[in-house]
Amino acid sequence: MTTPESDAPGDGPPAGSPVEGAGDRSRALRNGRWVDLAAVLSFVVLGFWVTGRLWLEPGSGVRDNRSDQSQFEWMMAHGARVVTHFAYPFHSDRMNVPDGVNLMANTSVLSISLPMTPVTVLLGPRAAFLLFLTAGMIATATAWYFVLSRVLIGARGPAWLGAGFCAFAPAMVSHANAHPNIVSQFVVPLIIWRTLRLGEPGRWLRNGVLLALVIVWQAFLNLEILLMTAIGLGVIVGALALGRRDLRSRARPFLAGLAVAAGVAGLLLAYPLYVQFFGPGAYSGLSRLIRGYSSDLASFVAYSRESLAGSPRTATNLAKNPTEENSFFGWPLLVLVIALVWWLRRSVVVLGLAALGLLFAVLSLGRVIRFAGRDTGVPGPWALLENLPILHSVVPTRWALAITPIIGLLLAYGAERARELARSLPAAGRQIRFVTATVLTMALLPILPTPLPVTRLDPVPAFVTGGVWRPYVAGGRSVVTLPLPDTNYAEPLRWSAATRLDMPLARGYFLGPDTRRNAEKPRIALFTAPPRPTSNFFGTIHRTGAVPPITPQSRVKAVDDLRYWQAGVVILGPHEHEAALRRGMTELTGIQPIFTGGVWVWDVRPLTD
């Protein structure tokens, strides 16, 4: 059995006491399978508990992150389009006409959207998004459970505890607000498993290839998680190499397998990564504002708003938004983690996990440490790293997200140690189990997940679903929506997804380079295309409801922008500032709109010809 005391990597035996006789072994095997089934079913229940309101209310969306839901629905439609239309997977001209979008530099989730094509085509992009979100959490818990119970721990109960935390901890539920690529971490335990198998003598080639394949799978799901996994594994493997002399004999097959994995993964990812970093639409790091998203020091002992003991009040000023509550563990759990590290301090793995968790926590504090919503003026270590290649595209607070599986592993190791202690001391076994259950309840009950809050979404207009827009885009023209889509208004992406991306959009919500000549740092990523006078004009109306002054110069610039976007039609759907947006467009172009299919329509082809 692989325990903190033994630290031996490799396959551990299944849980259960040694038995004598074939009948007893068969009975134990059947019982174990029933336990496995119960564990997986519990994860299914938790997954649907978190996303249940979205399933029960078909017209609803994630309340706290509507923009990202629209973006991921668009990405699911893109994956289906790659399969059904043989579209180029790494770049798309269906958004941000005429420049398009570099999808390798965005969260295109091709490793999920491609195999889910039947769901997207038959049930629509919203159903595909929701299934991706829900199944991602369930699959993450299931993968951790089997790797913990079969490889790392060897006991089902502790494995269930650790796996449940890894998939449904506060940070994961926070990202369930329309970040399915982040909550879908089921490949991470597979990478850990295949890495540990590299040390098997005589199987370095096979093991290296298998590790490469799961690395590539994760690369097309989320590169940020892959980077954190690689760093974490590097620390743990290094700790084992230094602290376990008996494992050094496996260094040769391990290094050979690692070289094979690096070579195969590098070969398979060479072209996609070239497109990401050097292709059209590539950028060179996130803006300084986004790289300032850090974890508040006080948040580590606070409760997230999606936890049983939490609320928006407990998270106020401690996180940038509801989707980035990565470091909310609560003080009872932190006390338990510290106690576990001290109790299991003879284990090299536990000490390595503790050091890694501390490293990630410090990095998540960002360039300047904040406490209770205020800058302390104390610089963080991240200030020395944030401008380095690759790291300039990491959001600092997400380093705290990597603490979740570390705590999950520590909980599993601690529960297994308590189980062994209860077995070795039969007279005190009942008391040990009672104390263990009590301590775990005190630490974990306050952070149990609550269902995601939802909001009603406006139906996709009949003008879109009925294809009335098609004659307007003949000849390579685009659809311009009011306001134009960006990070604050991404509804048009949902409309385009409903047409399977047949409807091309001007501008959009995506990461792309700032190509303005007067930009402070050109090619730093924006969350949409570089601003143009007309997009700024309607952005002001979207924010304030007031129509900016309209001059002859602004009318000329509006026609120039419409020509740049190759616009065939401008449409305005339901919006709180609908009257102001309609008046602004009419006065800019002199064209009177018509109302059809649930939208106001301006035929701008005479202007853009």
KEBA-990289 format. One line per field, with one value per residue (C-alpha): x, y, z. Coordinates in Angstrom, 1 decimal, decimal comma. Example, Ala and Ser with C-alpha at 12.3 -4.5 7.8 and 13.67 -1.06 7.14 Angstrom:
u (12,3:13,7)
v (-4,5:-1,1)
w (7,8:7,1)
END
This chain:
u (0,0:1,3:1,1:2,9:5,3:6,3:6,0:6,5:5,2:3,4:0,2:-1,1:-3,3:-7,0:-8,5:-9,7:-8,2:-6,3:-8,6:-8,1:-9,8:-11,1:-14,7:-13,6:-11,4:-14,3:-16,7:-14,2:-13,8:-17,6:-17,9:-15,1:-16,9:-20,1:-18,0:-16,6:-20,1:-21,3:-18,4:-19,0:-22,7:-22,0:-19,9:-22,8:-25,1:-22,7:-22,2:-25,9:-26,3:-24,0:-25,4:-29,0:-30,7:-29,2:-30,7:-34,1:-34,5:-33,8:-33,9:-31,4:-27,7:-24,9:-25,8:-22,3:-20,6:-22,9:-20,1:-18,0:-21,0:-21,6:-18,0:-17,9:-21,1:-19,4:-16,3:-18,5:-20,1:-16,6:-15,6:-18,7:-17,9:-14,4:-16,0:-19,0:-17,4:-13,8:-13,0:-9,4:-9,3:-6,7:-8,1:-11,6:-13,0:-16,5:-15,8:-13,9:-14,4:-12,1:-9,1:-10,5:-9,4:-6,4:-8,2:-5,0:-4,4:-7,9:-9,8:-10,9:-11,1:-10,7:-10,1:-13,7:-15,5:-14,5:-15,7:-18,9:-19,9:-22,9:-24,3:-23,7:-25,3:-28,3:-29,0:-27,4:-24,4:-26,1:-26,7:-23,1:-21,8:-23,9:-22,9:-19,3:-19,5:-21,4:-19,5:-16,2:-16,6:-17,9:-15,1:-12,5:-13,7:-13,9:-10,4:-8,9:-10,8:-9,4:-5,9:-5,9:-7,5:-5,5:-2,2:-1,4:-3,3:-4,8:-7,9:-11,3:-12,6:-9,7:-9,6:-13,3:-12,6:-9,6:-11,3:-14,4:-12,4:-10,3:-13,4:-15,9:-13,7:-14,7:-12,3:-13,7:-17,3:-16,3:-14,9:-18,1:-19,4:-18,9:-15,3:-15,8:-12,2:-10,9:-13,2:-12,5:-9,2:-9,8:-6,6:-4,4:-4,5:-3,9:-0,8:0,4:-0,4:1,5:4,5:4,8:4,8:7,8:10,1:9,0:12,0:11,8:8,7:10,1:9,0:5,4:5,1:6,7:4,2:1,2:2,3:2,8:-0,8:-2,4:-0,2:-1,4:-5,0:-4,6:-2,9:-6,0:-8,1:-6,2:-2,5:-2,6:-3,5:-0,9:1,8:0,9:0,7:4,2:5,6:3,9:5,2:8,7:8,7:7,3:9,6:12,6:11,6:11,3:14,7:16,4:14,5:14,2:17,5:15,8:14,0:17,2:17,6:14,6:16,2:17,4:14,0:12,3:14,5:14,3:10,5:10,4:12,5:10,2:7,2:8,8:9,7:6,4:4,4:6,7:6,2:2,4:2,2:4,8:2,5:-0,4:2,0:3,6:0,2:-0,5:2,6:3,5:0,4:-2,2:-3,8:-1,0:-0,3:2,6:1,1:-1,9:-2,4:-1,0:-4,6:-5,4:-1,9:-2,9:-5,6:-4,2:-5,3:-6,0:-4,0:-7,2:-9,1:-7,3:-9,3:-12,6:-15,5:-16,4:-19,9:-20,6:-19,9:-22,4:-21,0:-20,2:-22,1:-21,3:-20,6:-17,8:-16,1:-16,5:-13,2:-11,3:-11,6:-11,9:-15,1:-17,2:-15,3:-11,9:-12,4:-9,4:-8,0:-11,1:-10,5:-11,8:-9,8:-10,9:-9,6:-6,3:-5,8:-6,4:-4,0:-1,3:-1,9:-1,8:1,5:3,0:1,5:2,8:6,0:8,2:6,7:8,8:5,6:3,7:6,6:6,9:3,2:3,4:6,3:4,5:1,3:3,2:4,9:1,7:0,1:2,9:2,9:-0,9:-0,4:0,7:3,1:1,8:0,4:-3,2:-4,9:-8,6:-9,0:-6,2:-2,7:0,0:2,7:4,8:6,0:5,3:7,8:5,5:6,7:10,1:8,4:5,4:7,2:8,9:7,8:4,9:4,4:3,3:0,1:-0,7:-3,3:-1,6:-4,6:-4,9:-1,8:-4,0:-6,3:-3,5:-3,6:-6,9:-5,6:-2,7:-5,1:-7,2:-4,1:-3,2:-6,8:-6,6:-3,2:-4,4:-7,6:-5,6:-3,1:-6,0:-7,6:-4,3:-4,0:-7,5:-6,7:-3,4:-5,1:-8,3:-9,2:-9,1:-10,4:-13,9:-12,6:-10,1:-12,8:-15,1:-12,4:-11,5:-15,1:-15,6:-12,5:-13,3:-16,9:-15,8:-13,3:-15,4:-19,0:-18,7:-17,3:-19,8:-20,9:-24,2:-26,1:-24,8:-27,1:-28,7:-30,4:-32,9:-31,5:-33,3:-34,2:-32,1:-34,0:-36,0:-34,1:-31,1:-32,7:-34,8:-31,8:-33,3:-29,7:-28,4:-29,0:-27,3:-24,0:-23,7:-20,3:-18,4:-20,1:-20,6:-23,3:-22,7:-24,6:-25,4:-23,5:-20,6:-19,6:-16,8:-16,1:-19,1:-21,6:-21,2:-24,8:-24,0:-21,6:-24,5:-26,6:-23,8:-23,4:-27,1:-26,4:-23,5:-21,3:-22,8:-23,5:-20,2:-19,7:-17,8:-15,6:-16,2:-15,2:-11,7:-8,1:-6,3:-3,3:-3,4:-2,2:-2,7:0,3:-0,1:-0,4:1,9:3,0:1,9:0,6:-0,4:-3,7:-7,1:-10,4:-11,7:-10,4:-8,6:-11,1:-12,5:-14,4:-17,8:-17,3:-16,3:-19,4:-21,8:-19,7:-20,4:-24,2:-24,0:-22,4:-24,2:-27,4:-26,4:-25,8:-22,5:-22,5:-22,8:-20,7:-20,1:-16,7:-18,3:-20,6:-17,7:-15,9:-19,0:-19,1:-15,4:-15,8:-18,7:-16,6:-13,7:-16,0:-17,4:-20,8:-23,9:-26,4:-26,6:-28,9:-30,1:-31,7:-33,2:-31,1:-31,8:-30,6:-32,4:-33,9:-30,5:-28,7:-31,4:-31,3:-27,5:-27,3:-30,0:-28,4:-25,0:-26,1:-29,2:-30,9:-34,2:-34,4:-37,1:-38,2:-38,4:-37,7:-37,3:-34,5:-34,1:-32,4:-30,3:-29,4:-26,0:-25,1:-25,6:-23,1:-20,4:-20,6)
v (0,0:3,4:5,5:8,7:6,6:4,4:7,1:4,3:5,3:2,8:0,8:0,2:-2,8:-2,4:-1,5:-4,1:-6,5:-9,6:-12,5:-16,2:-18,4:-17,7:-17,1:-14,4:-12,8:-12,8:-11,3:-8,6:-7,8:-7,5:-5,3:-3,1:-2,7:-1,7:0,9:2,2:2,6:4,4:6,8:7,6:8,1:10,4:12,5:12,5:13,8:16,6:17,6:18,0:19,6:22,4:22,9:21,8:25,1:25,4:21,9:22,7:26,1:25,6:29,4:30,2:31,0:31,4:34,6:35,7:35,1:35,4:36,5:33,4:31,1:32,8:32,4:28,7:28,1:29,7:27,5:24,3:25,4:25,9:22,4:21,0:23,2:21,7:18,3:19,0:21,7:20,6:24,1:25,0:24,3:26,9:30,1:31,3:34,0:33,6:36,3:39,6:40,0:40,8:39,7:36,6:35,0:32,9:30,1:28,5:31,7:31,4:28,8:26,8:23,4:21,4:18,2:18,5:20,3:17,9:14,7:16,5:17,4:15,0:16,7:20,2:19,4:17,5:19,4:22,8:24,7:25,5:21,8:21,0:23,7:22,5:18,9:19,9:21,9:19,2:16,1:17,9:18,1:14,6:13,2:15,1:13,6:10,1:10,3:11,4:8,7:5,9:7,2:7,8:4,4:2,4:4,2:6,8:5,6:2,1:2,7:3,7:5,8:8,2:8,3:9,3:12,1:13,5:13,2:14,9:17,8:18,0:18,4:20,3:22,6:26,2:27,3:24,7:25,6:29,3:28,4:26,4:29,9:29,3:28,1:24,4:24,2:24,9:22,6:19,8:18,7:15,0:14,7:16,0:12,7:10,8:12,8:12,1:8,4:8,1:10,1:7,8:4,8:6,2:4,4:0,9:-0,9:-2,0:0,0:3,5:3,8:2,7:4,8:7,8:7,7:7,3:10,3:12,4:11,6:12,8:15,9:16,7:16,0:18,5:21,1:21,3:21,7:24,2:25,1:27,0:23,9:21,9:24,4:24,2:20,4:20,3:22,5:20,5:17,2:18,6:19,6:16,2:14,1:16,2:15,7:11,9:11,8:13,6:11,9:8,3:6,7:3,4:5,2:6,4:3,0:3,9:7,1:5,7:4,3:7,4:9,8:7,8:7,7:11,4:12,2:10,1:12,0:15,4:14,4:13,0:15,8:18,4:16,9:16,8:20,3:22,0:23,4:24,4:26,2:27,9:29,2:30,2:32,3:33,4:33,0:35,7:37,1:36,0:38,2:38,5:38,4:39,7:43,3:44,7:45,0:41,3:40,3:42,3:39,8:38,4:36,5:38,6:37,3:37,5:35,3:32,1:32,0:33,4:31,5:31,8:33,0:29,5:27,7:26,7:29,2:31,9:34,7:37,7:39,6:37,1:37,5:41,3:42,9:39,7:38,5:40,3:38,5:35,5:33,2:33,8:32,9:30,5:30,9:30,6:27,7:28,9:28,8:25,4:23,7:25,6:24,6:21,0:21,1:22,5:19,8:17,1:18,3:18,3:14,8:13,3:15,3:12,1:11,6:13,1:13,4:15,3:17,7:18,2:18,9:21,3:23,2:23,2:24,6:27,3:28,2:28,5:30,5:33,0:33,3:33,9:37,0:38,9:41,8:43,6:41,8:42,8:42,2:42,7:44,5:47,0:47,1:46,7:48,1:45,0:43,5:39,9:37,5:37,4:40,9:39,4:36,7:38,2:39,6:36,4:34,5:32,2:33,5:36,9:35,0:33,6:35,2:35,2:34,3:31,0:29,8:29,4:27,2:24,6:24,4:22,6:19,2:19,5:19,8:17,0:14,7:15,7:14,9:11,5:10,7:11,9:9,8:6,8:7,3:7,6:4,4:2,5:3,8:2,7:-0,8:-1,0:0,1:-2,0:-0,8:2,8:2,3:3,7:6,8:7,4:7,1:9,4:12,1:11,8:12,2:15,1:17,0:16,4:17,6:20,8:21,6:20,6:21,2:25,0:24,8:22,4:23,6:25,4:25,4:28,0:31,1:31,5:34,3:34,3:34,7:36,4:33,9:34,1:36,4:34,8:37,1:34,9:31,5:31,9:32,8:36,2:37,6:35,4:37,6:40,5:38,6:37,4:38,1:37,8:40,5:40,5:41,2:44,1:44,0:46,9:47,2:45,4:42,3:42,5:41,2:43,1:42,2:38,7:37,9:38,0:35,0:33,0:34,0:33,1:29,7:29,0:29,3:26,9:29,9:30,4:34,0:36,0:38,7:42,0:42,2:39,7:38,5:36,9:37,5:39,2:41,6:45,3:46,4:50,2:52,3:54,3:51,3:51,4:47,8:46,6:43,1:42,9:41,0:42,7:41,0:42,1:43,7:47,1:49,9:51,8:55,1:53,5:50,6:53,2:55,2:52,3:51,1:54,4:54,0:50,4:51,6:54,9:54,9:58,3:59,1:60,9:64,0:63,2:65,3:65,1:63,6:60,8:60,0:59,7:57,5:55,3:54,6:53,9:51,4:49,7:49,3:48,0:45,4:44,5:45,1:44,0:44,6:46,1:44,6:45,6:43,0:43,3:45,7:47,9:51,0:49,9:53,4:55,2:52,6:52,8:56,6:56,6:54,3:56,1:59,5:58,2:56,6:58,4:55,0:54,3:50,8:48,2:45,9:42,2:38,9:40,5:42,9:46,3:46,1:48,6:47,6:49,2:47,6:50,9:52,6:49,9:49,2)
w (0,0:-0,9:2,3:3,3:5,3:2,3:-0,4:-3,0:-6,4:-8,5:-8,3:-4,8:-4,0:-3,8:-0,5:1,9:4,5:3,3:3,0:2,7:0,1:-3,4:-2,1:0,3:-2,4:-4,9:-2,3:-1,5:-5,2:-5,6:-2,5:-3,8:-7,1:-5,3:-3,3:-6,6:-8,1:-5,0:-5,1:-8,7:-8,1:-5,3:-7,7:-10,2:-7,5:-6,5:-10,1:-10,8:-7,4:-8,4:-11,9:-11,2:-11,7:-15,2:-16,0:-14,5:-16,1:-19,9:-20,6:-17,9:-17,9:-15,3:-13,5:-12,5:-15,9:-18,8:-21,2:-20,7:-21,1:-24,5:-25,4:-24,6:-26,5:-29,5:-28,9:-28,8:-32,0:-33,5:-32,6:-34,3:-37,4:-37,6:-37,9:-40,0:-42,3:-42,1:-40,8:-39,9:-36,1:-34,9:-36,4:-37,3:-39,6:-38,1:-35,4:-35,6:-39,3:-41,2:-39,0:-37,4:-34,1:-33,2:-31,4:-30,1:-28,2:-26,7:-24,8:-27,8:-25,8:-29,0:-27,0:-25,7:-28,5:-31,2:-29,6:-28,4:-31,9:-31,9:-28,8:-30,2:-33,5:-32,1:-28,9:-29,5:-28,1:-24,7:-24,0:-25,1:-22,8:-19,8:-20,3:-20,6:-17,4:-15,4:-16,7:-16,3:-12,6:-12,3:-14,5:-12,4:-9,2:-10,8:-12,2:-8,9:-7,1:-9,2:-9,3:-5,5:-4,7:-7,2:-7,4:-4,7:-1,6:-2,1:0,0:-1,3:1,6:1,8:-2,0:-2,1:0,4:-1,5:-4,9:-3,8:-2,5:-5,7:-7,8:-5,6:-3,4:-3,3:-6,0:-8,4:-7,7:-8,2:-11,7:-12,4:-13,2:-16,9:-16,8:-17,9:-19,1:-15,6:-13,7:-16,1:-14,5:-15,1:-17,2:-14,3:-12,3:-15,5:-16,1:-12,5:-12,9:-16,2:-14,8:-11,9:-14,3:-16,1:-13,6:-14,6:-16,0:-19,6:-20,5:-21,0:-24,6:-24,1:-20,9:-22,5:-25,4:-23,1:-21,0:-24,2:-25,3:-22,0:-22,1:-25,6:-24,4:-21,6:-23,9:-26,0:-22,8:-20,7:-21,0:-17,7:-15,8:-17,7:-16,7:-13,0:-13,2:-14,7:-12,0:-9,3:-10,6:-10,9:-7,3:-6,0:-8,3:-7,2:-3,5:-4,0:-5,8:-2,9:-0,1:-1,3:-2,1:-3,1:-6,0:-7,6:-9,3:-11,4:-12,7:-16,0:-17,3:-15,8:-17,7:-20,9:-20,7:-19,9:-22,9:-25,1:-23,6:-24,3:-27,8:-28,8:-27,1:-28,6:-32,1:-31,8:-30,4:-32,4:-35,1:-32,8:-30,5:-33,4:-34,4:-30,8:-30,4:-33,9:-36,0:-37,0:-33,9:-31,6:-28,6:-26,1:-22,7:-20,8:-19,9:-16,6:-15,3:-15,7:-14,4:-11,3:-10,4:-7,2:-4,1:-1,0:2,0:4,0:1,5:2,6:5,9:4,3:2,8:-0,9:-1,9:-3,3:0,0:2,6:5,1:2,6:0,9:-1,2:2,0:3,1:-0,3:-0,7:-1,8:-1,4:-5,1:-8,4:-9,4:-8,4:-10,9:-9,3:-5,7:-5,8:-2,3:-0,1:2,2:5,6:8,8:10,1:6,9:7,0:10,6:9,7:6,8:9,0:11,5:8,9:7,6:11,1:11,8:8,6:8,5:8,1:4,6:1,8:-0,4:2,3:2,9:-0,9:-1,2:1,7:0,1:-3,2:-1,7:0,1:-3,2:-5,1:-2,3:-2,3:-6,1:-6,1:-4,0:-7,1:-7,5:-4,4:-1,4:-0,5:2,9:3,5:0,2:0,6:-0,9:1,8:-0,3:0,3:-3,1:-3,8:-5,4:-8,5:-9,3:-10,3:-12,6:-14,2:-17,3:-18,1:-21,3:-20,7:-17,2:-18,6:-19,7:-16,3:-14,0:-10,6:-8,5:-10,4:-8,7:-5,6:-7,7:-7,8:-4,0:-4,2:-5,4:-3,0:-0,1:-1,6:-1,5:2,0:3,2:1,5:3,1:6,5:6,3:5,3:8,2:10,6:9,2:9,7:13,2:14,1:12,8:14,7:17,9:18,1:21,6:20,5:17,0:17,6:19,3:16,5:13,9:15,8:16,2:12,5:11,4:13,8:12,6:8,9:9,5:11,2:8,4:5,4:6,3:6,0:2,5:1,0:-2,4:-3,1:-6,4:-8,9:-9,2:-12,6:-14,5:-17,4:-20,8:-23,6:-26,4:-29,5:-31,9:-34,7:-37,1:-36,2:-35,8:-38,9:-41,1:-42,2:-41,9:-44,7:-47,7:-45,9:-45,6:-49,1:-50,7:-47,4:-45,4:-41,7:-39,1:-36,8:-33,5:-31,2:-29,0:-30,6:-28,7:-26,1:-22,6:-21,2:-23,9:-25,5:-26,4:-30,1:-29,7:-28,4:-31,4:-33,8:-32,0:-32,6:-36,3:-36,0:-36,8:-40,2:-39,1:-39,1:-36,5:-36,5:-33,4:-30,6:-27,1:-27,4:-26,5:-29,3:-29,8:-29,3:-32,7:-32,3:-33,1:-30,0:-27,7:-24,7:-25,3:-28,7:-29,0:-25,3:-25,2:-25,2:-24,5:-27,9:-31,1:-30,7:-30,3:-33,2:-33,0:-33,6:-31,2:-28,5:-29,4:-28,8:-25,8:-24,1:-24,7:-23,4:-20,2:-19,5:-21,6:-22,9:-26,6:-27,2:-29,3:-33,0:-35,4:-39,2:-38,4:-36,3:-39,2:-41,6:-39,1:-38,7:-42,4:-42,4:-39,6:-41,2:-44,4:-42,3:-40,8:-44,2:-42,7:-44,6:-41,8:-38,3:-35,8:-32,3:-30,0:-26,6:-24,5:-21,4:-23,5:-26,7:-27,4:-27,1:-29,2:-31,9:-31,9:-32,1:-35,0:-36,9:-36,5:-37,4:-40,7:-41,7:-42,3:-40,7:-39,1:-39,5:-36,7:-37,8:-36,1:-32,7:-33,7:-35,2:-38,6:-40,5:-44,1:-44,5:-47,8:-49,7:-47,4:-47,5:-51,2)
END
